[in-house]
Amino acid sequence: MKRAIGIIVFLLTVLVLRAQVQAFGVVEDAATRQPIGGASVTLLRQGKPLKFTRTNGKGEFRMDLQALQAGDSLQAVSMGYAKKRVVVVPDGPTRILMSAEAFVLNEVKVRAGRVFGRQDTTVYDLTRFATERDNSLKDVLRKLPGVEVDDDGSLQVNGKELSRFTVEGLDLTGGRYNQLEENIKARDVKEAEIIEHDQPVKALRDKILTDAVAMNIVLKDEARDKLLPTLRPYALVGEPTHVGGEAHVLQIGKKRQWMYGAAYDRTGRDLAQETNVLANYKDGLSARSLPSWFSLPSLVAPIDAGRLRFNTSQRYGANRIQTTESDGELRFTANYLRTVERQDTRNESVYDLGMPLPVVTNQKQHLALRHDGLSLELEHKVNTPTAYGKNLLQLSARKADALADLNDTLSQRVRRPELNIAAGFNRLYTVDRGQWSLQSVLDYHHSAARLCVDREETRLQTNLWHAAAAVSWLGKRLYLTRQYTAGADVQNLNVQGDNALLSLYLAPYWQYERAKWKASFSPKVSWERYTRQRQSFFLWHPSVYVRWQPGFHSEWTFTGSYSESLGEMGEFAVRSYRQDYRTYYESRGLIPQTASLYATLGYVYKRPVQEFFLNAHMAAERNWCNTVSDLRIAEGVYHISLTEHHTHGDFFRAEATLSKGIYDWHLKMRLGSSFVYAGGWQMSGGSLLGYRSRTYGLMPSIEFAPAWGALSYQGDFQWQNSSVMETLSGWRQSLSLTSTTGPVDLTWSMTHYRNELQEGHVLNALIADAKAVWRMKKLRLTAMLSNLFNRREYTVSQYSGVSVFTDYYVLRGRELLISMQFSF
């Protein structure tokens, strides 16, 4: 009888369990798509709560129910977000997207300060950083604690370069985000969202670890989908007196964005920076690039490049992006740049080549450098939780023409036209419990470079074909992710004959993730065959990665790798040739082989609400090479030959940055420090010369911006010493003071340079500017007097291996710039 009762109870239990259903899904941030942990999820039936649960650290939730009824809904609640209710998906996961919002408690409005964090996302309320003085998004970003803006517009967040930059979730410029920094107005921005461990491929989230950092800018509602034109004409009184300016028009929305612009400049501004890709998340195979046979002179700028650039530049650009069905994106980018730059320099180089006396060479150069470049990009993406696809077509045509008058005795001209075409393909599909991906790239490059020294001419015509493909499978079970990748790479460099390279590789990858620990290991192996040289190589590339997060505020990372690599074909494809008017190179057909042992250790600590950020990083490397460059200098002529000799080199770098903001004081402070050690070997005349160098750096900065004015200070203190030369030290200190009276800002800025020179002298240079800005509703008038003291020359000494260089530069003189900005 008891057995019968037990059987009946068991059968009834099974029937009840079989009748149960599950409501499950994920809660995510609507803007960043990051999971929200600890959110309260309630099942509502006819408006009344029926069951309750909380999300885990990945934003996931699950409820067991007897049955679902029509009209059942799920309501999610989390601090800092608006309450969100959605209908339950009966046969699949329910995704709840929550929007950030201030909340009210006991009639008091509660919100974190102007910086607050959630999960891996830090949000800056830009409306609380911006003031009437700020003109562009770039001006506001400079004030953010933990965020640093370089002169070219590139951004660092707590010591890390951005891998992705978007506005309203879209990458309009294909990583050239400095165009947006300058043209989005400060009054139009609402928030900046910093996403750490960013994984933009939705199908790989919670599967493949990354240390990437992304930034997304959110606009105010009234600026979104609005036409935003800007016109900036200027007149400059100087050498020469002229007029110029730029015009831009853009429209930013959540589904469609576009921007067109044109600029003409002769003030020393580098328009080429706006065509540089500053953020690039690598989600496909890379194209190759042509070797540079001849030494193309370039504009060297040890100080603010605008001080010594004598230019005539123009740029035209077009950018469009729009969303398509199935979470797709279609982007088109076009840029044309033409620059003519002139620079006068002198150089004295001292080489310690083991002789009784150092070898000294001198050069005086008047350079005229012309660049023409056209680039086009067409990209289509599909990005869903189960699939990813990307097609990318790139075309660029460039021409560089450098004419130099050297030492008042001879002329040198280098011409290098280039054509580059690349097409990339990337697909990822979810099949059963795994994911298959296929990647490929096909690219072609052509160049016909010429070097003319007086009447002697050297030509090298180059064609490069490259094709690569890789297939991989990825699967995840519990805490372990496995990925297996196999690929092939073929390229042929045609210069004085064919030089073909065939490469095959296998890259297993294992990743473990549980609680506070995350680790990965990849023992990649490859085989490479050079057909012309009839040599084959079997190479190892194992790597390991470990991340430990003891809490929300801190994180430790460690990476270690051993890598065997071969030199680029441009190092040995041509046995000997002339690089410039005084340098001859000989490779002797040797293929350089390098083995490197590399390790890094990093620590990050952040308190977003307290506006406190700290990062520290160390990197160490030992490499072994089978070749060394033999440098011989005779009567001012350089002879460089690649020689077979086993040597090793060492490198170590340690750096740390501390950033603190104080909202009530409108203050941001930053202190950076660095140490770099390098050691290696140089050969001269068959004799090996060892060298060791150490560089110490200290970089403080202060940004103080109350309503009545502003103070900005940046310092850069450097100490260098070498085993072959005396210690050099120097610094750069910049101070800017602004006084605000109503709509008028008056600014006085000064930069002091102190450089120790190799002959024992000390250079002290003070360069000052004055600026006045009158702000009106749609018009901004600016008058700037630069180089008040009319300083015309700058000198600096620098180390490099067994040599020290002293360079002399001609600066732009005193100039008056009158400009206007119309914002319609």
C-alpha positions in Angstrom: 0.0 0.0 0.0 2.8 2.4 0.9 4.6 1.6 -2.3 1.4 2.4 -4.3 0.9 5.7 -2.5 4.5 6.6 -3.2 4.2 5.8 -6.8 1.0 8.0 -7.1 2.7 10.9 -5.3 5.7 10.6 -7.6 3.6 10.6 -10.8 1.6 13.6 -9.6 4.8 15.5 -8.9 6.2 14.7 -12.3 2.9 15.9 -13.9 3.0 19.2 -11.9 6.6 19.8 -12.9 5.9 19.0 -16.5 3.1 21.6 -16.4 5.4 24.3 -15.1 6.8 27.0 -17.5 9.6 29.5 -17.1 9.7 33.2 -17.6 13.4 34.1 -18.3 15.5 36.8 -19.9 18.0 39.6 -19.3 17.8 43.2 -18.1 20.2 45.6 -19.9 21.0 49.3 -20.1 19.1 50.8 -23.0 22.0 53.0 -24.2 25.0 50.7 -23.7 23.4 47.2 -23.8 25.4 46.4 -20.7 23.7 43.9 -18.2 22.2 45.3 -15.0 22.8 43.1 -12.0 20.7 43.2 -8.9 17.6 44.5 -10.6 14.2 43.6 -9.2 12.0 41.7 -11.7 8.3 41.2 -10.8 5.7 39.1 -12.8 2.4 41.1 -13.0 -0.9 39.5 -13.7 -3.8 41.9 -14.2 -1.6 44.6 -12.7 -1.0 42.6 -9.5 2.4 41.1 -8.5 2.5 37.4 -8.7 6.2 36.4 -8.4 9.5 38.2 -7.7 13.2 37.6 -8.4 16.5 39.5 -8.9 19.0 39.5 -11.8 22.4 37.9 -11.4 25.7 39.7 -12.2 25.1 39.1 -15.9 21.6 40.7 -15.8 19.9 37.3 -16.2 16.7 36.2 -14.4 14.5 33.1 -14.3 11.1 32.3 -12.7 9.2 29.0 -12.5 5.5 29.3 -13.1 2.5 27.0 -13.3 1.3 28.6 -16.5 1.4 31.9 -18.4 -1.8 33.8 -19.2 -2.5 36.4 -21.9 -1.5 39.9 -20.6 1.2 38.7 -18.2 4.0 41.3 -18.0 7.4 41.7 -16.3 8.4 44.9 -14.5 12.0 45.7 -13.8 13.2 48.2 -11.1 16.8 49.3 -10.4 18.3 52.3 -8.6 19.3 55.0 -11.1 16.9 53.7 -13.8 13.3 54.4 -14.8 10.9 51.6 -14.1 10.2 49.5 -17.1 7.3 47.1 -17.9 7.2 44.7 -20.9 5.0 41.8 -22.0 6.4 38.3 -21.3 7.7 36.5 -24.3 6.0 33.1 -24.0 8.5 30.8 -25.9 11.8 32.5 -25.4 13.9 35.1 -23.5 12.4 38.5 -22.6 14.8 41.4 -22.9 14.1 44.4 -20.7 15.9 47.6 -21.7 16.1 50.2 -18.9 16.9 53.9 -19.3 19.0 55.8 -16.8 17.0 58.4 -14.7 17.2 60.4 -11.5 14.9 59.1 -8.8 13.0 60.7 -5.9 13.2 59.4 -2.3 11.3 61.1 0.6 10.8 64.2 -1.6 14.5 64.6 -2.1 15.9 64.2 -5.6 18.7 61.7 -5.3 21.4 61.1 -8.0 25.1 60.4 -8.0 27.3 63.4 -8.7 28.3 64.5 -12.1 30.1 61.1 -12.4 28.4 57.9 -11.5 28.9 54.2 -12.3 27.0 51.1 -13.0 28.5 47.7 -13.8 31.3 48.3 -16.3 29.9 51.7 -17.4 30.9 55.1 -16.0 28.6 57.9 -16.9 29.6 61.6 -17.0 26.8 64.2 -16.8 28.3 66.6 -19.4 25.8 69.3 -18.6 27.4 69.7 -15.2 30.9 70.0 -16.6 30.2 72.4 -19.5 30.2 76.2 -19.0 29.4 79.1 -21.3 33.1 79.3 -22.2 33.2 75.8 -23.7 32.8 75.8 -27.5 33.0 72.1 -28.5 32.7 68.6 -27.2 36.5 68.5 -27.0 36.5 71.4 -24.5 34.1 69.5 -22.2 36.0 66.2 -22.4 39.2 67.9 -21.2 37.5 68.5 -17.9 36.4 64.9 -17.2 38.3 63.1 -14.3 40.1 60.0 -15.6 39.9 61.2 -19.3 42.8 62.7 -21.1 42.6 64.5 -24.5 45.8 64.6 -26.6 46.7 67.4 -29.0 45.5 65.3 -32.0 42.1 64.7 -30.3 42.8 61.0 -29.3 41.3 60.0 -25.9 42.6 58.0 -23.1 40.4 56.7 -20.2 42.3 55.8 -17.1 45.4 55.2 -19.1 43.7 53.2 -21.9 43.3 54.2 -25.6 39.7 54.1 -26.9 38.9 51.2 -29.2 35.5 52.5 -30.2 33.9 56.0 -30.2 30.2 56.4 -31.0 27.6 59.2 -30.8 24.1 57.9 -30.1 25.4 54.4 -30.5 26.7 54.9 -34.1 30.3 55.3 -35.4 29.8 58.0 -38.0 33.5 58.6 -39.0 34.9 55.1 -38.8 37.1 55.8 -35.8 38.1 59.4 -36.9 36.3 60.8 -34.0 38.4 64.0 -33.7 36.2 65.4 -36.5 33.2 65.0 -34.1 35.0 66.4 -31.1 35.6 69.7 -32.8 32.2 70.0 -34.6 29.7 68.9 -31.9 28.9 71.9 -29.8 29.3 71.9 -26.0 25.7 73.1 -25.5 24.3 70.1 -27.4 25.8 67.2 -25.4 24.1 65.5 -22.5 26.2 62.5 -21.3 29.4 60.6 -22.0 29.3 56.9 -21.3 32.5 55.0 -20.8 32.1 51.2 -21.3 35.0 49.1 -20.0 35.6 45.5 -21.3 33.6 46.6 -24.3 32.5 43.8 -26.7 30.7 45.4 -29.6 29.9 42.0 -31.3 26.7 41.1 -29.5 27.0 37.4 -30.3 30.4 37.3 -28.5 29.3 39.0 -25.3 29.8 36.9 -22.2 32.0 34.6 -24.4 35.2 36.4 -25.4 37.0 38.6 -22.8 38.3 42.0 -23.9 40.1 44.9 -22.2 38.8 47.3 -24.8 37.3 50.7 -23.7 34.6 52.5 -25.6 32.9 55.9 -25.3 29.4 56.8 -26.3 28.2 60.4 -26.5 24.5 61.1 -25.8 23.0 64.4 -27.2 20.3 66.5 -25.7 16.8 65.8 -27.1 16.6 69.2 -28.7 19.9 68.6 -30.6 19.1 65.1 -31.9 18.0 64.9 -35.5 18.6 68.6 -35.9 20.5 70.2 -38.7 23.7 71.7 -37.1 25.7 73.9 -39.6 28.9 75.8 -38.6 30.9 78.4 -40.5 34.3 79.5 -39.3 36.0 82.1 -41.6 39.3 83.8 -40.4 41.8 86.4 -41.5 45.5 86.2 -40.5 47.9 89.1 -40.3 51.4 87.7 -40.6 53.7 85.9 -43.1 51.8 85.8 -45.3 48.6 87.8 -44.7 45.7 85.8 -46.0 42.1 84.6 -45.4 40.8 81.1 -44.9 38.3 79.0 -42.9 36.1 76.0 -42.8 32.4 75.0 -43.0 30.7 71.9 -41.6 27.1 70.7 -41.4 26.0 67.6 -39.5 22.9 65.9 -38.3 23.0 63.3 -35.5 20.2 60.9 -34.8 19.7 57.4 -33.4 19.1 55.8 -36.8 20.7 58.1 -39.3 23.7 60.5 -39.1 25.7 62.5 -41.7 28.4 65.2 -41.8 30.0 67.1 -44.6 32.9 69.5 -44.2 35.5 71.6 -46.1 38.5 73.5 -44.7 41.3 75.8 -46.0 44.2 76.6 -43.7 47.5 78.4 -43.6 47.8 79.0 -39.8 49.9 76.0 -39.0 47.0 73.7 -38.3 47.4 70.0 -39.2 44.4 69.1 -41.2 45.8 65.6 -41.8 45.0 64.7 -38.2 41.3 64.7 -39.1 41.8 61.8 -41.5 43.7 59.6 -39.0 41.8 56.6 -37.5 42.1 57.0 -33.7 39.8 54.1 -32.6 39.7 50.8 -34.4 38.1 47.6 -32.9 39.8 44.8 -34.8 37.0 42.4 -35.8 38.6 41.0 -39.0 41.8 40.2 -40.8 44.2 43.1 -41.6 45.4 44.2 -45.0 49.1 44.6 -45.7 51.0 47.8 -46.5 53.8 48.7 -48.9 57.4 49.0 -47.7 59.0 52.4 -47.8 62.2 52.1 -49.7 63.3 55.7 -49.8 63.5 58.0 -46.7 60.6 60.4 -47.2 61.3 63.6 -45.2 58.5 64.5 -42.9 57.6 67.5 -40.7 59.3 67.0 -37.3 57.7 68.7 -34.3 59.3 68.4 -30.9 57.0 71.2 -29.7 53.5 72.3 -30.7 53.5 71.6 -34.4 51.5 74.7 -35.2 54.5 76.8 -34.1 56.7 75.5 -36.9 54.4 74.4 -39.6 54.3 76.8 -42.6 51.5 75.2 -44.6 48.8 75.6 -47.3 46.2 72.9 -46.6 42.8 72.0 -47.7 40.5 69.1 -46.8 37.1 67.9 -47.9 35.1 65.2 -46.1 31.8 63.3 -46.2 30.5 60.8 -43.7 27.1 59.0 -43.7 25.7 56.2 -41.6 22.3 54.7 -41.1 20.8 51.7 -39.5 19.1 48.9 -41.5 17.0 45.9 -40.8 18.2 43.2 -38.4 20.3 45.6 -36.3 22.4 46.5 -39.4 24.5 49.5 -40.2 25.6 51.0 -43.6 28.4 53.6 -43.5 30.2 55.6 -46.2 33.3 57.8 -45.6 35.2 59.9 -48.1 38.2 62.3 -47.5 40.4 64.3 -49.7 43.4 66.1 -48.3 46.0 68.3 -50.0 48.8 69.9 -48.0 52.0 71.8 -48.9 54.3 72.2 -45.9 57.6 74.0 -45.6 60.2 73.7 -42.9 63.8 75.0 -42.3 66.0 72.9 -40.0 69.6 72.2 -39.0 70.9 69.1 -37.3 74.1 68.0 -35.6 74.4 64.2 -34.9 77.1 62.7 -32.7 77.7 58.9 -32.8 79.8 57.0 -30.3 81.0 54.1 -32.5 83.9 52.9 -30.3 86.5 55.2 -31.9 88.8 57.5 -30.0 86.7 60.5 -31.1 82.9 60.6 -31.7 81.7 60.8 -35.3 79.9 64.1 -36.0 77.6 64.8 -39.0 75.8 68.0 -39.9 72.8 68.8 -42.1 71.0 72.0 -43.1 67.7 71.4 -44.8 65.0 73.5 -46.5 62.1 71.2 -47.1 59.0 71.6 -49.2 56.6 68.6 -48.7 53.5 68.1 -50.7 50.8 65.4 -50.0 47.7 64.6 -52.0 45.4 61.9 -50.7 41.9 60.5 -51.5 40.4 57.8 -49.3 37.0 56.0 -49.6 35.3 53.5 -47.3 32.1 51.6 -47.6 31.1 49.3 -44.7 28.0 47.2 -44.0 27.4 45.5 -40.7 24.8 43.2 -39.2 25.0 42.7 -35.4 22.5 40.6 -33.6 22.8 38.3 -30.5 23.1 35.3 -32.7 24.9 36.5 -35.8 27.4 39.1 -37.0 28.5 40.2 -40.4 30.8 42.9 -41.8 31.7 43.8 -45.4 34.4 46.5 -45.8 35.7 48.0 -49.0 38.6 50.5 -48.8 40.2 52.5 -51.6 43.0 55.1 -51.2 45.2 56.9 -53.7 48.1 59.0 -52.3 51.0 60.9 -53.6 53.9 62.4 -51.6 56.5 64.7 -53.2 59.3 66.0 -51.0 61.9 68.5 -52.3 64.8 69.3 -50.1 67.7 71.7 -50.5 70.6 70.2 -48.4 73.6 72.0 -47.1 73.3 74.6 -49.8 75.2 72.2 -52.1 72.7 69.6 -53.5 69.0 68.9 -53.9 67.0 65.7 -53.2 63.6 64.8 -54.4 61.5 61.8 -53.3 58.3 61.0 -55.1 56.0 58.2 -53.9 52.6 57.7 -55.5 50.5 54.8 -54.1 47.3 53.0 -54.9 45.7 50.7 -52.2 42.6 48.6 -52.5 41.3 46.3 -49.8 38.1 44.2 -49.3 37.3 42.5 -46.1 34.6 39.9 -45.3 33.5 38.6 -41.8 30.7 36.3 -40.9 29.6 34.7 -37.6 26.7 32.3 -37.1 25.3 30.5 -34.1 24.7 26.8 -34.9 23.3 24.6 -32.1 25.4 25.3 -29.0 28.4 26.7 -30.9 29.4 29.5 -33.2 31.2 29.3 -36.6 33.0 32.3 -38.1 34.6 32.9 -41.4 37.0 35.9 -42.1 38.8 36.9 -45.3 40.6 39.8 -46.8 42.0 40.6 -50.3 44.1 43.6 -51.0 46.4 45.1 -53.7 49.0 47.8 -53.5 51.0 49.6 -56.1 53.8 52.2 -55.9 56.4 53.7 -58.3 58.8 55.5 -56.0 61.6 57.7 -57.3 64.7 59.2 -55.5 66.5 62.0 -57.3 69.8 63.4 -55.9 70.9 66.2 -58.2 70.9 64.4 -61.6 71.1 60.8 -60.3 67.8 58.9 -60.2 66.8 55.6 -58.5 63.4 53.9 -59.2 61.7 51.1 -57.4 58.3 49.9 -58.7 56.4 47.8 -56.3 53.3 45.6 -56.5 51.9 43.7 -53.5 49.1 41.2 -53.6 47.8 39.7 -50.4 45.0 37.3 -49.5 44.1 35.7 -46.2 41.3 33.6 -44.8 40.5 32.1 -41.4 37.7 29.8 -40.0 37.0 29.3 -36.4 34.5 27.5 -34.1 33.6 28.7 -30.6 31.7 27.0 -27.9 31.0 27.7 -24.2 30.0 25.3 -21.5 29.6 26.5 -17.9 32.8 28.5 -17.1 34.9 27.4 -20.0 35.0 29.0 -23.5 36.8 27.2 -26.3 37.7 28.6 -29.7 39.7 26.9 -32.5 41.0 28.9 -35.4 42.8 27.8 -38.6 44.0 30.2 -41.2 46.1 30.8 -44.3 47.9 33.9 -45.6 49.5 34.4 -49.0 51.3 37.5 -50.3 53.5 38.3 -53.2 55.8 41.4 -53.2 57.0 42.1 -56.7 60.1 44.4 -56.7 63.1 43.4 -58.8 61.4 40.0 -59.0 58.7 38.0 -57.2 58.9 37.5 -53.4 56.1 35.1 -52.3 55.3 34.2 -48.7 52.9 31.4 -47.7 51.7 31.2 -44.1 49.5 28.6 -42.3 48.5 28.9 -38.7 46.5 27.2 -36.0 45.3 29.1 -32.9 43.5 27.2 -30.1 42.0 29.5 -27.4 40.7 28.5 -24.0 39.1 30.9 -21.6 38.0 30.4 -18.0 35.6 32.8 -16.2 34.2 32.4 -12.8 33.3 35.0 -10.2 36.3 37.4 -9.7 38.7 35.5 -11.9 39.1 35.4 -15.7 41.9 33.8 -17.6 42.8 32.7 -21.1 45.5 30.7 -22.9 46.3 30.4 -26.6 49.2 28.2 -27.9 49.3 29.6 -31.5 51.6 27.9 -34.0 52.4 28.9 -37.6 54.4 27.7 -40.6 55.9 30.2 -43.1 57.5 29.5 -46.5 59.5 32.1 -48.5 59.6 30.7 -52.1 62.3 32.9 -53.6 64.7 32.3 -50.6 63.6 28.7 -50.4 63.4 28.8 -46.6 60.7 27.5 -44.3 60.1 28.4 -40.6 58.0 26.8 -37.8 57.1 29.5 -35.3 55.5 29.5 -31.8 53.3 32.3 -30.3 51.8 31.1 -27.0 50.1 33.7 -24.8 48.4 33.8 -21.4 46.0 36.4 -19.8 44.7 36.7 -16.2 42.3 39.2 -14.8 41.3 39.5 -11.1 38.5 41.9 -9.9 38.5 41.9 -6.1 35.6 44.4 -6.1 33.8 46.9 -8.3 36.4 49.6 -7.8 39.7 47.7 -8.6 41.1 45.3 -11.2 44.4 43.5 -11.8 45.5 42.2 -15.2 48.5 40.2 -16.2 49.6 39.2 -19.7 52.5 37.0 -20.8 53.6 35.9 -24.3 56.4 34.3 -26.2 56.5 35.2 -29.9 58.8 34.1 -32.8 58.6 36.4 -35.8 60.3 37.1 -39.1 61.3 40.5 -40.6 59.1 42.2 -43.1 59.9 41.4 -46.7 60.9 45.0 -47.3 63.9 44.4 -45.1 65.5 41.8 -47.5 63.6 41.7 -50.8 66.0 44.2 -52.3 69.6 43.3 -51.6 71.0 46.9 -51.8 69.8 50.3 -52.7 70.2 54.0 -51.8 67.7 55.3 -49.2 68.6 59.0 -49.4 71.3 61.4 -50.5 73.8 60.1 -47.8 72.5 56.7 -46.8 73.1 53.3 -48.5 71.4 50.1 -47.3 72.5 46.5 -47.9 70.4 43.5 -46.7 72.6 40.7 -48.1 69.4 38.7 -48.5 69.3 37.8 -44.8 65.9 37.1 -43.2 65.8 38.6 -39.7 64.4 36.3 -37.1 63.3 37.6 -33.7 62.1 35.8 -30.5 60.4 37.9 -27.8 59.4 37.2 -24.3 56.9 39.9 -23.1 54.9 40.4 -19.9 52.7 43.2 -18.5 51.1 43.8 -15.2 48.4 46.4 -14.7 46.3 47.8 -11.9 43.2 50.0 -12.1 41.3 51.6 -9.3 38.3 53.9 -9.7 35.7 55.7 -7.5 33.5 57.4 -10.1 31.2 59.1 -7.6 34.3 60.5 -5.8 35.8 61.3 -9.2 39.0 59.4 -8.2 40.9 57.3 -10.8 44.2 55.5 -10.6 46.0 53.3 -13.0 49.5 51.7 -13.0 51.1 49.6 -15.6 54.4 47.8 -16.1 55.8 46.1 -19.2 59.0 44.1 -19.7 60.5 42.5 -22.8 63.6 40.5 -23.8 64.2 39.8 -27.4 66.7 37.7 -29.3 67.7 38.5 -32.9 69.8 36.7 -35.5 70.8 39.9 -37.2 72.2 43.3 -36.3 72.6 46.5 -38.3 76.2 47.5 -39.0 76.5 51.3 -39.2 79.6 52.8 -40.8 80.0 56.6 -41.4 82.7 57.8 -43.7 83.0 61.4 -44.9 79.4 62.1 -43.9 78.0 59.1 -45.8 76.1 56.4 -43.9 76.5 52.7 -44.9 74.0 50.4 -43.2 74.3 46.6 -43.7 72.3 43.8 -42.2 74.8 41.4 -40.6 74.3 37.9 -39.2 75.0 38.0 -35.5 73.1 36.9 -32.5 72.2 39.7 -30.1 69.6 40.5 -27.5 67.8 43.6 -26.2 65.9 44.6 -23.1 63.0 46.9 -22.6 61.2 47.9 -19.4 58.5 50.5 -18.9 56.6 51.5 -15.7 54.0 54.3 -15.6 51.2 55.4 -13.3 48.5 58.1 -13.4 46.4 59.6 -10.7 43.4 61.7 -11.5 41.0 63.5 -9.0 38.1 65.8 -9.6 36.4 68.0 -7.0 33.0 69.1 -8.3 32.3 71.9 -5.7 35.7 73.5 -6.6 35.3 73.0 -10.4 38.7 71.3 -10.2 40.5 68.4 -12.0 44.0 67.4 -11.0 46.2 64.8 -12.6 49.7 63.5 -11.9 51.5 61.1 -14.2 54.9 59.4 -13.9 57.0 57.1 -16.1 60.2 55.2 -16.2 61.7 53.7 -19.4 64.8 51.5 -19.7 66.2 50.2 -23.0 69.3 48.2 -23.7 70.8 46.6 -26.8 73.6 46.3 -29.2 74.8 48.4 -32.2 77.5 47.2 -34.6 80.0 49.5 -36.4 82.7 48.2 -38.6 82.2 44.6 -37.3 82.6 45.6 -33.7 79.6 45.3 -31.2 78.8 48.3 -29.1 76.4 48.0 -26.1 74.2 50.8 -25.0 71.8 51.4 -22.1 69.4 54.3 -21.6 67.0 55.4 -18.9 64.3 58.1 -19.1 62.3 59.4 -16.1 59.2 61.5 -16.5 56.8 63.5 -14.3 53.6 65.0 -15.8 51.4 67.1 -13.5 48.3 69.0 -14.7 45.5 71.1 -13.2 42.2 72.3 -14.7 40.3 74.8 -12.6 37.2 76.3 -14.2 34.8 78.3 -12.0 32.2 80.6 -13.6 34.4 83.7 -13.3 37.5 82.3 -15.0 39.7 79.4 -15.7 43.3 78.2 -14.9 45.0 75.4 -16.9 48.5 74.1 -16.1 50.4 71.2 -17.8 54.0 70.2 -17.0 56.3 67.6 -18.5 59.6 67.0 -16.8 62.1 64.6 -18.4 65.5 63.2 -17.4 67.5 61.1 -19.7 70.8 59.3 -19.3 72.7 56.9 -21.5 75.8 54.7 -21.1 77.4 56.5 -24.0 76.4 60.1 -23.4 76.0 62.6 -20.5 72.6 63.1 -18.8 70.1 65.4 -20.4 67.2 67.0 -18.7 64.4 69.3 -19.8 60.9 70.4 -19.2 57.9 72.0 -20.6 55.5 74.0 -18.5 52.3 75.6 -19.9 50.1 78.0 -18.0 46.8 79.5 -19.2 44.7 82.1 -17.3 41.2 83.1 -18.4 39.1 85.9 -17.0 35.3 85.9 -17.8 33.2 89.0 -17.7 29.7 88.4 -19.0 30.1 87.1 -22.6 33.8 88.1 -22.9 36.7 85.8 -22.2 40.3 87.1 -22.0 43.0 84.5 -22.0 46.8 84.8 -21.5 48.8 81.6 -22.1 52.6 80.9 -21.7 54.8 77.9 -22.3 58.3 77.7 -20.9 60.8 75.2 -22.4 64.1 74.3 -20.8 66.4 72.0 -22.7 69.9 70.8 -21.9 71.9 70.6 -25.1 74.7 68.1 -25.9 77.4 70.8 -26.0 76.6 71.7 -22.4 74.4 74.7 -23.0 70.9 75.2 -21.7 68.1 76.6 -23.8 65.3 78.6 -22.1 62.5 79.6 -24.3 59.3 81.4 -23.3 56.4 81.6 -25.9 53.3 83.5 -25.0 49.9 84.1 -26.6 46.9 86.3 -25.9 43.3 85.7 -26.9 39.9 87.5 -26.6 36.6 85.8 -27.2 33.2 87.5 -27.4 30.3 85.0 -27.2 26.9 85.8 -28.7 23.9 83.6 -29.3 24.8 82.3 -32.7 28.1 84.2 -33.2 31.5 83.7 -31.6 34.2 86.3 -32.3 37.9 85.5 -31.5 41.0 87.6 -31.7 44.4 85.9 -31.0 47.9 87.3 -31.0 50.4 84.4 -31.0 54.1 84.3 -30.3 54.0 87.7 -28.5 57.8 87.8 -28.0 58.4 86.9 -31.7 60.7 83.9 -30.9 62.0 82.5 -34.2 64.2 79.5 -33.3 63.9 76.4 -31.1 66.7 73.9 -30.2 66.5 70.4 -28.6 68.8 67.4 -28.0 67.6 63.8 -27.9 69.1 60.3 -27.4 68.8 57.4 -29.7 70.9 54.3 -29.1 74.6 55.2 -29.4 73.8 58.6 -30.8 72.6 62.0 -29.7 70.9 64.5 -32.0 70.6 68.3 -31.7 68.0 69.9 -34.0 67.4 73.6 -34.7 63.9 74.7 -36.0 62.6 77.9 -37.4 59.3 79.0 -35.8 56.4 81.1 -37.1 56.7 84.7 -36.1 54.2 87.0 -34.3 50.8 86.7 -35.9 47.3 88.2 -35.4 44.3 85.9 -36.1 40.8 87.2 -36.4 38.1 84.5 -36.7 34.3 84.1 -36.5 32.1 81.2 -35.8 28.5 81.2 -37.0 26.3 78.4 -35.5 22.9 78.4 -37.1 
